[in-house]
């Protein structure tokens, strides 16, 4: 299960340590699958598609894209599948926080709440 306390501690840590992996280049999809499985979530192609999209956004924009812009971008990209609602069915603990964790990415700037966008 997602540990919000660990995420909060990382949010206040050194910026290089904010992501769940120190070296972003060493991330693999297999790591994401294993992390999700440990949290009780089986990643499908749709999950991996969103994770790849987040990694592509990070590669294109670095840490400059903020959480609100990223959420709008995700909603647009996945509009054909159900948009906002679809994103929450994939990642119920928050599409940005939970998917960023599995993608091995730092939380986007402007994210005050690590469960950004959750219904809790």
C-alpha positions in Angstrom: 0.0 0.0 0.0 1.1 3.5 -0.7 2.9 5.0 2.4 2.0 8.7 2.5 4.3 9.3 5.4 7.3 8.2 3.4 6.2 10.4 0.5 5.9 13.4 2.8 9.4 12.8 4.2 10.8 12.7 0.7 8.9 15.9 -0.3 10.9 17.7 2.4 14.2 16.0 1.6 17.0 17.0 -0.7 15.4 17.7 -4.2 17.6 15.0 -5.7 16.0 12.5 -3.3 12.4 13.5 -3.9 11.8 10.7 -6.4 11.6 7.1 -5.4 14.7 6.3 -7.4 17.9 8.4 -7.1 19.0 7.6 -10.7 16.1 8.1 -13.0 17.9 6.4 -15.9 18.1 3.1 -14.0 14.3 2.7 -13.9 12.7 -0.3 -15.6 9.1 -1.2 -16.2 9.8 -4.4 -14.3 10.6 -2.3 -11.2 7.3 -0.4 -11.6 5.4 -3.7 -11.9 7.1 -5.1 -8.8 6.5 -1.9 -6.7 2.8 -2.0 -7.7 2.5 -5.7 -7.0 3.9 -5.1 -3.5 1.2 -2.4 -3.1 -1.5 -4.8 -4.2 -2.0 -3.3 -7.7 -1.5 -5.2 -10.9 -0.3 -2.9 -13.7 -2.0 -3.3 -17.1 -1.1 -1.9 -20.4 -3.2 1.2 -19.6 -1.3 1.7 -16.3 2.1 1.4 -18.1 0.9 3.7 -20.9 0.2 6.4 -18.3 3.6 5.8 -16.6 5.4 6.0 -19.9 3.5 9.3 -20.6 4.6 10.7 -17.3 8.2 9.7 -18.0 8.0 11.3 -21.5 6.7 14.5 -20.0 9.5 14.5 -17.5 12.1 13.9 -20.3 10.6 16.7 -22.3 10.1 19.3 -19.6 12.3 18.1 -16.7 10.9 19.2 -13.4 9.4 22.4 -14.8 5.8 21.2 -15.5 3.7 21.7 -12.4 1.1 19.3 -11.0 -1.9 21.2 -12.3 -0.6 21.4 -15.9 0.4 17.8 -15.8 -3.1 16.7 -14.6 -4.6 18.8 -17.5 -2.2 17.1 -19.9 -3.1 13.7 -18.6 -6.8 14.4 -18.8 -6.4 15.5 -22.4 -4.2 12.6 -23.4 -6.6 10.0 -21.9 -9.8 11.7 -22.8 -10.8 9.0 -25.2 -10.6 6.4 -22.5 -12.6 8.4 -19.9 -10.3 11.3 -18.9 -10.3 12.3 -15.3 -12.5 9.4 -14.1 -10.4 6.8 -16.0 -7.1 8.1 -14.4 -8.6 7.5 -10.9 -9.7 4.0 -11.8 -6.1 3.3 -12.7 -4.5 5.0 -9.7 -7.0 5.4 -6.9 -4.5 7.0 -4.6 -4.1 9.9 -7.0 -2.9 9.7 -10.6 0.0 12.1 -10.2 1.3 10.9 -6.8 0.9 7.2 -7.3 1.9 7.0 -11.0 4.9 9.2 -10.4 6.0 6.8 -7.6 5.9 3.8 -10.0 7.5 5.9 -12.7 10.4 6.7 -10.4 9.9 10.4 -10.8 10.0 13.2 -8.3 6.7 14.9 -7.4 6.0 17.7 -9.8 6.5 21.3 -8.5 3.4 22.8 -7.0 2.2 19.5 -5.5 1.5 20.4 -1.9 -0.4 17.2 -1.1 1.3 13.9 -2.1 -2.2 12.5 -2.8 -2.9 15.3 -5.3 -6.2 14.7 -6.9 -7.5 11.9 -4.7 -11.1 11.6 -3.6 -10.1 11.0 0.0 
